Amino acid sequence: MTLHAFAVVIIVSILFGVADRGHADEQNDFSTPVECGRRHTRNTVSERIMNGTDAEPGNWPWMVALYTSNDSFRCGGVLISKQYVLTAAHCFANKNASFLSARLGSTNKTRSTDCSDEITRPDAAEQSATTQNDATQNAKVICVDVEQVCIPVPDDCNFFMRDIGILKLKRPVSLTDFIQPICLPQNCVEPRLDVLTYIAGWGKIEVVQDSYEYDDYEDYEDPEAEGDDESSAEEEISERSPSGPAVMVTDAHTYRLMQRQICLISKEECEQQLNRTVPDYTVCSTGGTCSGDSGGPLMYEDNGTWFLVGIHSASGGNCYEPVLPARHIKVSYFITSLIEPFMQWHINNEGKDKSVCATDDARVDCVTKFYGAYNMSVEPDSTEQ
């Protein structure tokens, strides 16, 4: 075996080797073993998360919120190591890596003023003291700029774009009870269709109210919407039943991270519903996602450990009553072709390999076509994706 081949074997072993997972197998900073897929503050999740509920702090410690420089929430993301995040490629629109920054450690939407000014500190797992001060430190919001965004070399840039991107943060984050990486699929194993899967995100929610309640709702002050030109709620449907008052269905921004249980759909059923050929890198599910959920994780639990199935790409139409399947990008499809090589080259200080990542021009061109396929403008505004 050549020295180069031996080095490749070692790196692959580090990434995926100790796969029985005392779950300290993933070398997130590739110098010390880091546990993945474990929730330190809450070990179980209800099987009855059906129509969207508030996520408790620590429920999903790998959740990342991506914000623009003007403090507007843009997309979700998911932490896979101390310095790498997966999200949807379209979240960056036609901008460069500096367009978005990452915020971790909170289930609430935040502002830049909430960010901790700490740069480095020991991981929570290494802290011996459990004083109240430690708990306060543990719950801080960590904000990190994005150094680089890498998406696959473009193929289909339309309805089924390879809508996944791996972000390198400008510095590693310290792990706490509220900041932990999720596990990548083990040996590219996919969950069965009957496995309970979950999504989480800060996307819009739909509120159904009688008309007499709607006036009160209009007075609600969304903490996130302060200084925003857009209303925190927009009327979508107004129907009057024969025997009662009008029912108002509104889109509303949510301040809290929401969670929902959804069901996977077979490729055959998805193709039938979409009337399109579904590529192998796409996972379909029942609906329930909305604007703002893009880039977030589709995930499932196996023996107390959480694994990443997909990155949310597109919804199924109406958020409240989706008529089409939601589409997610299958993470296992891109482990050996994108995720592992991108991380490996950075570890070896060899920079970005052009054969793996699309050029910035190609990325922008592909994302522009993707937006066009949905009759949307690629020019970013304050709209959640």
Secondary structure, DSSP 8 states (H G I E B T S, - for coil): --HHHHHHHHHHHHHHSSTT-SS----SSSSS----S--SS-----TT--S-EE--TTSSTTEEEEEETTS-EEEEEEESSSSEEEE-GGGGTT--GGGEEEEES-SB---GGGB--------GGG-----HHHHHHHT-BEEEEEEEEE-B--S--STT----EEEEESS----BTTB---B--GGG----TTS-EEEEE---EEEEEEHHHHHHHHT---GGGTT-SS-SEEEEEEEE-TTS-EEEEEEE--SB-EEEEE-EE-HHHHHHHHTS---TTEEEE-----TT-TT-EEEEEETTEEEEEEEEEE--SSSSS-SS-EEEEEGGGGIIIIIHHHHHHHHTT----TTTB--HHHHHHHHHHHHHHTT---S--S---
